[in-house]
Amino acid sequence: PVPYRHLLTCPSIVAVCCAGFASYWGLALGLTWFTSYLVDGLGYSQTVGGNLSVLPWLFGMVVVLVGGWISQSLKARGVSSRVSRGVFASAAVVLGGCILPLIGLTDVPVLKLAILIVGTAIGSTIYVVVPMVVSELTPQPQRAAMLAIVTSIVTLGGVIAPLAMGAVVQSAATRLAGYDLGFTLLGALLLAGGVIGLLFIRPETDRKRLASLVP
């Protein structure tokens, strides 16, 4: 076994927690504020807003499935975990973070909706690699505990995000401006989390370092 203090401070594991936290922030906003944004912000009726609320989950499902297949295919072809898991997923998170701030640059509701759906869905690619990276670096007897710990850290975004968005919307000049600012902040979080992942998710390097700590 590796001491938990070394596992919890492992750069790769800390980095996937950061990227996963940012991505889960977007998931939480989708669960709590997406329909309100469609109705109060973009002016859709309650019925239309309810029908459109399924779009992020459909698109996100496709992105996660395709992203997982690409990552596993790269790994099966001999590509390093650093690239197939770290660089690939983190680059997707960065891309999502670059797309979301565009939501404040247009007044067209359909474009705002498309930007929000695409940005948050692409950013969710990191979900695919979080358990892979943690499992790759953690000895089997400690794997369940580490996966539970990492999941609890990542899902903290689900607690904070709805409160933060509510505060932003309440303090903004208009509700639409508040929503746009809230989703722009999400983009900044995704960008920061993705960059951290690009820099620090290095499973091969960290695996060697952790192995050297085992008595």
C-alpha positions as CSV (number, residue, x, y, z in Angstrom):
1,P,0.0,0.0,0.0
2,V,1.0,3.6,-0.6
3,P,0.3,6.1,2.2
4,Y,-2.8,8.1,1.5
5,R,-1.0,11.4,2.0
6,H,1.1,10.5,-1.1
7,L,-1.9,9.4,-3.1
8,L,-3.9,12.5,-2.2
9,T,-1.1,14.8,-3.1
10,C,-0.1,13.0,-6.3
11,P,-0.1,15.7,-9.1
12,S,-2.1,13.5,-11.5
13,I,-4.8,12.8,-9.0
14,V,-5.0,16.5,-7.8
15,A,-5.2,17.6,-11.5
16,V,-8.1,15.2,-12.4
17,C,-9.9,16.4,-9.3
18,C,-9.5,20.1,-10.4
19,A,-10.7,19.3,-14.0
20,G,-13.5,17.1,-12.7
21,F,-14.6,19.7,-10.2
22,A,-14.9,22.3,-12.9
23,S,-16.8,19.9,-15.2
24,Y,-19.2,18.9,-12.4
25,W,-19.9,22.5,-11.8
26,G,-21.4,22.6,-15.3
27,L,-23.4,19.5,-14.7
28,A,-24.8,21.0,-11.5
29,L,-25.9,24.1,-13.3
30,G,-27.5,22.0,-16.0
31,L,-29.5,20.2,-13.4
32,T,-30.6,23.3,-11.4
33,W,-30.5,26.4,-13.7
34,F,-30.7,25.3,-17.3
35,T,-34.5,25.3,-17.6
36,S,-34.8,28.6,-15.7
37,Y,-32.2,30.1,-18.1
38,L,-34.4,29.0,-21.1
39,V,-37.5,30.5,-19.6
40,D,-36.4,33.5,-17.6
41,G,-33.3,34.4,-19.6
42,L,-34.1,33.4,-23.2
43,G,-37.8,33.9,-23.2
44,Y,-38.9,30.3,-24.1
45,S,-42.2,29.1,-22.7
46,Q,-42.2,26.7,-19.8
47,T,-43.3,23.8,-22.2
48,V,-40.6,24.5,-24.7
49,G,-38.0,25.0,-22.0
50,G,-38.9,21.7,-20.5
51,N,-38.6,20.0,-23.8
52,L,-35.3,21.6,-24.6
53,S,-33.9,20.7,-21.3
54,V,-33.1,17.2,-22.5
55,L,-30.7,18.4,-25.2
56,P,-27.6,18.8,-22.9
57,W,-28.0,15.3,-21.6
58,L,-28.4,13.8,-25.1
59,F,-25.4,15.6,-26.5
60,G,-23.4,15.0,-23.3
61,M,-24.1,11.3,-23.5
62,V,-22.8,11.2,-27.1
63,V,-19.7,13.1,-26.1
64,V,-18.9,10.9,-23.1
65,L,-19.4,7.7,-25.1
66,V,-17.3,8.9,-28.0
67,G,-14.7,10.4,-25.8
68,G,-14.3,7.1,-23.8
69,W,-14.0,5.1,-27.1
70,I,-11.3,7.5,-28.4
71,S,-9.3,7.4,-25.2
72,Q,-9.4,3.6,-25.0
73,S,-8.6,3.2,-28.7
74,L,-5.5,5.4,-28.3
75,K,-4.4,3.5,-25.2
76,A,-4.9,0.1,-27.0
77,R,-2.7,1.4,-29.8
78,G,0.1,2.0,-27.4
79,V,-0.3,5.7,-26.9
80,S,0.8,6.7,-23.4
81,S,-1.7,7.4,-20.6
82,R,-0.3,10.9,-20.5
83,V,-1.7,11.5,-24.0
84,S,-4.6,9.1,-24.3
85,R,-6.1,10.2,-21.0
86,G,-4.4,13.3,-19.7
87,V,-3.9,15.4,-22.8
88,F,-7.0,14.2,-24.7
89,A,-9.5,14.8,-21.9
90,S,-7.9,18.0,-20.6
91,A,-7.8,19.5,-24.1
92,A,-11.5,18.8,-24.4
93,V,-12.1,20.6,-21.1
94,V,-10.1,23.6,-22.3
95,L,-12.1,23.7,-25.5
96,G,-15.3,23.7,-23.6
97,G,-13.9,26.6,-21.4
98,C,-13.1,28.6,-24.6
99,I,-16.5,28.1,-26.1
100,L,-18.7,29.1,-23.1
101,P,-17.6,32.8,-22.8
102,L,-18.9,33.3,-26.3
103,I,-22.4,33.1,-24.8
104,G,-22.3,36.8,-23.8
105,L,-21.3,37.9,-27.3
106,T,-24.6,37.1,-29.0
107,D,-28.2,38.1,-28.4
108,V,-29.6,35.3,-30.5
109,P,-31.3,32.8,-28.2
110,V,-30.6,29.8,-30.5
111,L,-26.9,30.6,-30.6
112,K,-26.8,31.1,-26.8
113,L,-28.4,27.7,-26.4
114,A,-26.0,26.0,-28.8
115,I,-23.0,27.5,-27.2
116,L,-24.1,26.4,-23.7
117,I,-24.9,22.9,-24.8
118,V,-21.7,22.3,-26.8
119,G,-19.4,24.0,-24.3
120,T,-20.7,22.1,-21.2
121,A,-20.9,18.7,-23.1
122,I,-17.4,18.9,-24.4
123,G,-16.1,19.8,-21.0
124,S,-17.7,16.6,-19.5
125,T,-15.1,14.4,-21.4
126,I,-13.0,14.4,-18.2
127,Y,-15.5,12.2,-16.5
128,V,-14.3,9.3,-18.7
129,V,-10.7,9.4,-17.5
130,V,-11.0,10.3,-13.8
131,P,-11.5,6.7,-12.6
132,M,-9.0,5.5,-15.2
133,V,-6.2,7.8,-13.9
134,V,-7.1,7.1,-10.2
135,S,-7.1,3.3,-10.8
136,E,-3.9,3.4,-12.7
137,L,-2.1,5.1,-9.8
138,T,-3.7,3.4,-6.8
139,P,-2.9,-0.1,-5.5
140,Q,-5.8,-2.4,-5.9
141,P,-6.6,-2.7,-2.1
142,Q,-6.9,1.1,-1.9
143,R,-8.6,1.7,-5.2
144,A,-12.2,1.8,-3.9
145,A,-11.4,4.2,-1.1
146,M,-9.5,6.5,-3.5
147,L,-12.2,6.5,-6.1
148,A,-14.7,7.4,-3.3
149,I,-12.5,10.2,-2.1
150,V,-11.9,11.6,-5.5
151,T,-15.6,11.4,-6.4
152,S,-16.5,13.3,-3.2
153,I,-14.1,16.1,-4.1
154,V,-15.3,16.3,-7.7
155,T,-18.9,16.4,-6.8
156,L,-18.4,19.3,-4.3
157,G,-18.9,21.4,-7.4
158,G,-22.5,20.3,-7.4
159,V,-23.0,21.8,-3.9
160,I,-21.3,25.2,-4.7
161,A,-22.4,25.8,-8.3
162,P,-26.1,26.4,-7.8
163,L,-25.5,28.8,-4.9
164,A,-22.9,30.7,-6.8
165,M,-25.1,31.0,-9.9
166,G,-28.0,32.2,-7.7
167,A,-25.8,34.9,-6.2
168,V,-24.6,36.0,-9.6
169,V,-28.1,36.2,-11.1
170,Q,-29.5,38.0,-8.1
171,S,-26.8,40.7,-8.2
172,A,-26.8,41.3,-12.0
173,A,-28.6,44.2,-13.7
174,T,-30.8,41.8,-15.6
175,R,-31.5,38.1,-15.2
176,L,-30.1,37.4,-18.7
177,A,-26.9,39.2,-17.9
178,G,-26.6,37.3,-14.7
179,Y,-27.0,34.0,-16.4
180,D,-24.5,34.9,-19.1
181,L,-22.0,36.0,-16.5
182,G,-22.6,32.7,-14.5
183,F,-21.9,30.6,-17.6
184,T,-18.9,32.7,-18.5
185,L,-17.5,32.0,-15.0
186,L,-18.1,28.3,-15.7
187,G,-16.0,28.7,-18.9
188,A,-13.2,30.2,-16.8
189,L,-13.4,27.3,-14.4
190,L,-13.2,24.8,-17.2
191,L,-10.3,26.6,-18.8
192,A,-8.4,26.6,-15.5
193,G,-9.2,23.0,-14.7
194,G,-8.2,21.9,-18.3
195,V,-4.9,23.7,-18.2
196,I,-4.1,22.1,-14.8
197,G,-4.9,18.8,-16.4
198,L,-2.7,19.4,-19.4
199,L,0.2,20.3,-17.2
200,F,0.0,17.8,-14.4
201,I,-1.8,14.6,-15.5
202,R,1.2,12.4,-16.0
203,P,0.3,8.9,-14.9
204,E,3.5,7.2,-16.0
205,T,5.8,9.6,-14.1
206,D,3.6,9.6,-11.0
207,R,3.3,5.8,-11.0
208,K,7.1,5.5,-10.8
209,R,7.3,8.1,-8.1
210,L,4.6,6.4,-6.0
211,A,6.3,3.0,-6.5
212,S,9.5,4.4,-5.1
213,L,7.6,5.3,-1.9
214,V,6.4,1.8,-1.2
215,P,8.5,0.1,1.5
